[in-house]
Amino acid sequence: MKTTKVIFLLLLVFIFLQNHVAGQSSPPAAQDELNVHFNNLRHRLDVLQKKIDDVLWFERVGDIAYVDKVFLAGEPPRGFEHAKTLQEANPIKFWSYVFIPKDIDPSRKYPLIVLPHGGVHGDFNTYYTHIIRELIAQQYIVVAPEYRGSTGYGRLTYELIDYGGLENADVDISRQYMVDNYSIVDRSRVGIVGWSHGGMIALMNIFENPRNYKCAFAGVPVSDLIARMGYKRPAYEDYYSADYHIGDMVHENIDEYRRRSPVYHAHKLQTPLLIHTNTNDEDVHVLEVENLINALKAQGKSFEYEIFQDIPGGHSFDRMDHKQGREIRFKIYKFLEKHLDPPAKFRNLSEMEQAAYRFR
C-alpha cells in the first residue's frame, strides 16, 4: 500500500511539472533538457511498476507454480559491427520468467510453452495470470521472455527494440536456455504461443527455426508491417522510424519492413500452426491476418485458422474472462494438446475454469 501511494504521488508531481512547463515558454535547449528529464522519469516509473507486478506473480500463481526470473544474454544489438564502445559490441542482456508446476515428478519430462508478450515496448505481466494458471494446470512448463525493447527495465533496454528482428532470437534463446538447463523439459515437445506482437514473434520463430518447435499458436498476429503502417496513425510509425530502431519510415525502406513481416515468409512454414483473428479487432485489423492466411494458402501450406465474428473484446477477445473468451482458449489448448501431449489434459471447460479462477 505504501509503495502504491509513492507511485501515485510521483505521478501527480510528473503531471504537475509537465503542465507547468507546457504553460511557460522556455528556450529550445532548456525545453529539450526538460523533455529528456521527463522521459527518464517515465522509464524509472516503469521500472517501479514492473517490480510491483513481479511481486504480484507470487500471489497470483505461487500456490501452483514455482516462479523464477532468469538473466540471459542475446545477440549484440544491430550495428555492433561498427561499435565504438565495448558495451555496443557485447551481447545484450534480458530477463525471462520461468513458471514450473509444483505437482510435477522431477524424474519425468514435461512439455514447454514459450510465451512471448505482445505490445510495442510491452512486457510480460500479471495480465496473463489466468493463461499461466491454465497452462500450469495442464503441467506445461512456461518460459516468458522479456526480449529487447520490453518496458520496465530502463531506457537502455527500451531503446534496444528490434521489432521483427533480433527480438526473435532473444525468444529462441529463452527456449534454448530451458532445454539446456532443466532436465524436466522435453526438448521434443516445445510449443510457442503468442498474441498480437507475440503472435508475430511466434510466427517468425517457426518460420526461421522450424526444428525447434512442435507447434505454434498465433492469436491476432501482427502479420504485415507495410499494410499496418497504412492504417495506423503517424505516431505509431514513429516507434519504428526512431533513430535507435529501424531509423526509416516504411516508404523510405520498404525492403526492411518486408523482411520483418511474417506474410513475406509464409513459404517457410513447416510447423503445425493455429491462427485466430477477430473481425472487430481495433489493433491488428482482420485484413492483416487475412493477408497472412491467403499467403499461406497460396503456398499450399497446411495449417488451421478461425476468423471470429465480432467477439466482444476486439483485439483481446480470446484473452478475456467472458464465456466466449474461455471457450476459445479451451479450443487453443486442445490444439496444443494434439502436438505436445501435456500430462494433465483438460477433460472439459469446467476443469479449465477451476484451474484459472480457483473456484470449486
C-alpha positions in Angstrom: 0.0 0.0 0.0 2.8 2.4 0.9 4.5 1.7 -2.5 1.2 2.4 -4.3 0.9 5.8 -2.6 4.5 6.7 -3.6 3.8 5.9 -7.2 0.6 7.9 -7.1 2.4 10.9 -5.6 5.2 10.6 -8.2 2.6 10.6 -11.0 1.0 13.7 -9.6 4.3 15.5 -9.5 5.1 14.3 -13.0 1.7 15.6 -14.4 2.1 18.9 -12.5 5.5 19.5 -13.8 4.5 18.7 -17.4 1.6 21.0 -17.2 3.6 23.8 -15.6 6.3 23.5 -18.2 3.8 23.4 -21.0 2.3 26.7 -19.8 5.6 28.5 -19.9 7.8 29.5 -22.8 11.3 28.1 -22.5 14.4 28.4 -24.6 14.7 25.4 -27.0 17.8 24.0 -25.2 16.1 24.2 -21.8 12.9 22.6 -23.3 14.9 19.7 -24.7 16.7 19.2 -21.4 13.3 19.0 -19.6 11.9 16.6 -22.2 14.9 14.3 -21.6 14.3 14.6 -17.8 10.6 13.7 -18.1 11.4 10.8 -20.4 14.0 9.3 -17.9 11.4 9.8 -15.1 8.9 7.8 -17.1 11.3 4.9 -17.5 12.0 5.0 -13.8 8.3 4.8 -13.0 8.0 1.8 -15.4 10.8 0.1 -13.5 9.0 0.6 -10.3 5.7 -0.7 -11.7 7.5 -3.8 -13.0 8.9 -4.6 -9.6 5.5 -4.3 -8.0 4.0 -6.6 -10.7 6.7 -9.1 -10.2 5.7 -9.5 -6.6 2.1 -10.0 -7.7 3.1 -13.1 -9.7 3.8 -14.9 -6.4 0.5 -14.0 -5.0 -1.4 -15.0 -8.1 0.2 -18.2 -9.2 2.5 -19.1 -6.3 0.1 -21.7 -5.0 0.5 -23.9 -8.0 3.8 -22.8 -9.6 7.5 -22.2 -8.8 8.1 -18.7 -10.1 11.6 -17.6 -11.2 13.2 -14.9 -13.3 16.5 -15.6 -15.1 19.0 -13.2 -16.7 20.1 -14.2 -20.2 22.4 -12.8 -23.0 21.1 -12.2 -26.5 22.9 -11.3 -29.7 24.7 -7.9 -29.8 22.5 -5.0 -30.9 22.1 -4.0 -34.6 25.2 -2.1 -35.8 27.6 -3.8 -33.4 30.0 -4.3 -36.4 30.6 -0.5 -36.2 30.7 -0.4 -32.4 32.7 2.3 -30.8 32.4 1.0 -27.2 32.6 -2.4 -25.5 29.0 -2.0 -24.4 27.9 -1.7 -28.0 29.9 -4.8 -29.1 28.8 -7.1 -26.2 25.7 -9.3 -26.2 22.6 -7.6 -24.9 21.1 -8.8 -21.5 17.5 -9.5 -20.9 15.2 -11.3 -18.4 12.9 -14.3 -18.8 10.2 -15.5 -16.5 10.0 -19.2 -15.7 7.0 -21.0 -14.3 7.2 -24.6 -13.2 4.2 -26.6 -11.9 4.6 -27.6 -8.2 3.0 -31.0 -8.7 5.4 -32.5 -11.3 7.6 -35.5 -10.9 11.3 -34.4 -11.2 12.2 -37.7 -12.7 9.9 -37.2 -15.7 10.0 -34.8 -18.7 7.3 -32.2 -19.5 6.3 -30.1 -22.5 7.5 -26.5 -22.7 5.5 -23.4 -23.8 7.4 -20.4 -25.0 5.2 -17.3 -24.4 6.4 -14.0 -25.8 4.4 -11.0 -24.7 2.7 -8.5 -27.1 2.8 -4.8 -27.5 5.3 -2.3 -29.0 7.5 -1.8 -25.9 5.2 -4.1 -23.9 6.1 -6.5 -21.1 5.1 -9.8 -19.6 2.9 -9.0 -16.6 0.0 -10.4 -14.5 -2.4 -9.6 -17.3 -1.5 -13.2 -18.3 -2.4 -14.7 -14.9 -5.3 -16.9 -16.0 -3.4 -18.1 -19.0 -0.4 -19.1 -16.8 -2.7 -20.9 -14.4 -4.4 -22.8 -17.2 -1.1 -23.8 -18.7 0.4 -24.8 -15.3 -2.7 -26.9 -14.5 -2.0 -29.0 -17.7 1.6 -29.4 -16.4 3.2 -27.3 -19.0 6.5 -25.6 -18.1 6.4 -22.0 -19.3 9.2 -19.5 -20.2 8.1 -15.9 -21.0 11.0 -13.8 -22.4 11.3 -10.1 -21.8 13.0 -9.6 -25.1 14.9 -6.4 -26.2 12.7 -3.4 -26.2 10.5 -4.5 -23.3 9.2 -1.9 -20.9 10.1 -2.0 -17.2 13.9 -2.3 -17.4 15.0 1.3 -18.1 15.7 3.4 -21.1 18.7 1.3 -22.4 16.6 -1.9 -22.7 13.7 0.1 -24.1 15.8 1.6 -26.9 17.2 -1.8 -27.9 13.9 -2.6 -29.6 14.3 -4.6 -32.8 10.7 -5.3 -33.8 10.6 -8.3 -36.1 14.4 -8.6 -35.9 16.7 -9.8 -33.2 13.9 -9.9 -30.6 13.0 -13.2 -32.3 16.5 -14.6 -31.5 16.0 -13.5 -27.8 12.9 -15.6 -27.6 14.6 -18.6 -29.1 17.5 -18.2 -26.8 15.0 -18.4 -23.9 13.8 -21.7 -25.3 17.3 -23.0 -25.6 18.1 -22.0 -22.1 15.2 -24.1 -20.8 16.1 -27.2 -22.7 19.8 -26.9 -21.8 19.3 -26.2 -18.1 16.2 -28.0 -16.9 16.3 -31.8 -17.1 12.5 -31.9 -16.7 12.0 -30.1 -20.1 11.3 -32.4 -23.1 13.1 -30.7 -26.0 10.9 -32.7 -28.5 7.7 -31.1 -27.0 8.1 -27.4 -27.3 5.3 -25.1 -28.4 5.3 -21.3 -28.9 2.2 -19.3 -28.1 1.7 -15.5 -28.6 -0.9 -12.9 -29.2 -0.5 -9.7 -31.3 3.2 -8.8 -31.4 3.8 -12.0 -29.5 1.9 -13.9 -32.2 4.2 -12.3 -34.8 7.2 -13.5 -32.8 5.7 -17.0 -32.7 5.3 -16.9 -36.5 8.8 -15.6 -37.2 10.3 -18.3 -34.9 8.6 -21.2 -36.6 9.5 -19.8 -40.0 13.2 -19.4 -39.1 13.6 -22.3 -36.6 11.1 -25.0 -37.6 13.0 -27.8 -35.9 12.8 -26.1 -32.5 9.0 -26.0 -32.2 6.5 -28.8 -32.4 3.6 -26.4 -32.9 2.6 -22.8 -32.7 -0.5 -20.7 -31.9 -0.6 -17.1 -33.2 -3.5 -15.0 -31.9 -4.4 -11.8 -33.8 -0.8 -11.7 -35.0 0.8 -8.6 -36.5 1.4 -10.0 -40.0 2.2 -7.3 -42.4 4.1 -4.2 -41.3 3.8 -2.5 -44.6 0.0 -2.8 -44.7 -0.1 -1.9 -41.0 1.6 1.4 -41.4 -1.1 2.3 -44.0 -3.9 2.2 -41.5 -2.2 3.3 -38.3 -1.7 6.9 -37.2 1.6 8.6 -37.9 2.6 8.5 -34.2 2.6 4.7 -34.4 5.2 4.7 -37.2 7.3 6.9 -35.0 8.1 3.8 -32.9 9.7 2.2 -35.9 11.4 5.2 -37.6 13.1 6.3 -34.3 16.8 6.7 -34.8 17.5 3.9 -32.2 15.2 1.5 -34.1 14.8 1.0 -37.9 15.6 4.6 -38.5 13.4 4.9 -41.7 9.8 5.3 -42.4 8.2 2.5 -44.4 8.2 4.4 -47.7 11.9 5.0 -47.2 12.9 1.4 -46.7 10.1 -1.0 -47.8 12.5 -3.9 -48.0 13.4 -3.7 -44.3 9.7 -3.6 -43.3 9.1 -6.6 -45.6 11.9 -8.6 -44.0 10.3 -8.1 -40.6 6.8 -9.2 -41.7 5.5 -12.8 -41.4 3.4 -12.6 -44.5 6.5 -12.5 -46.7 7.9 -15.6 -45.0 4.8 -17.8 -45.5 6.7 -20.1 -47.8 8.8 -21.3 -44.9 6.0 -22.9 -42.8 6.7 -26.5 -41.8 5.3 -26.4 -38.2 1.7 -27.2 -37.2 0.0 -23.8 -36.8 -3.2 -22.4 -35.5 -4.2 -18.7 -36.2 -7.0 -16.8 -34.7 -8.3 -13.3 -35.6 -11.5 -11.3 -34.9 -13.4 -9.1 -37.3 -13.8 -6.2 -34.8 -10.1 -6.1 -33.8 -9.2 -2.4 -33.4 -5.5 -3.0 -33.2 -4.5 -5.7 -35.7 -7.1 -5.3 -38.3 -8.5 -8.5 -39.7 -7.2 -7.6 -43.2 -3.6 -8.0 -41.9 -4.3 -11.6 -40.7 -6.3 -12.4 -43.8 -3.2 -11.4 -45.9 -1.2 -14.0 -43.9 -3.9 -16.7 -44.3 -4.1 -16.1 -48.0 -0.3 -16.1 -48.4 -0.1 -19.5 -46.6 -2.9 -20.9 -48.8 -1.2 -19.6 -51.9 1.9 -21.5 -50.8 -0.1 -24.7 -50.4 0.6 -24.8 -46.6 -1.4 -27.0 -44.2 -2.5 -25.0 -41.1 -5.6 -24.3 -39.0 -7.3 -20.9 -38.6 -10.5 -19.3 -37.5 -11.9 -15.8 -38.2 -14.2 -15.0 -35.4 -17.1 -12.6 -36.0 -17.3 -9.5 -33.7 -16.4 -11.3 -30.4 -16.5 -8.8 -27.5 -13.1 -7.6 -26.5 -11.8 -6.8 -30.1 -8.1 -7.4 -30.0 -8.2 -9.2 -26.6 -11.2 -11.3 -27.4 -9.8 -14.7 -26.5 -7.8 -13.5 -23.5 -11.0 -12.1 -21.9 -12.7 -13.6 -18.9 -16.1 -13.7 -20.5 -17.7 -17.1 -21.5 -16.7 -16.8 -25.2 -13.1 -16.0 -24.3 -12.8 -19.0 -22.1 -14.4 -21.3 -24.6 -12.0 -20.1 -27.3 -8.9 -20.6 -25.0 -10.2 -24.2 -24.4 -10.0 -24.8 -28.2 -6.5 -23.4 -28.3 -5.4 -25.8 -25.6 -7.0 -28.7 -27.5 -4.9 -27.8 -30.5 -1.7 -27.7 -28.4 -2.7 -30.9 -26.7 -2.6 -32.8 -30.0 1.0 -31.9 -30.6 2.5 -31.6 -27.1 0.7 -34.2 -25.1 0.6 -32.5 -21.7 0.2 -34.9 -18.8 -2.9 -33.3 -17.2 -5.2 -32.6 -20.1 -8.4 -30.7 -19.5 -11.4 -33.0 -19.9 -13.9 -30.2 -20.1 -14.3 -26.4 -19.8 -15.2 -26.6 -16.2 -11.8 -28.1 -15.3 -10.1 -25.2 -17.1 -12.2 -22.6 -15.3 -11.4 -24.2 -12.0 -7.7 -24.0 -12.7 -7.8 -20.4 -13.8 -10.3 -18.9 -11.4 -9.7 -21.1 -8.3 -13.4 -21.9 -7.6 -14.7 -25.3 -6.7 
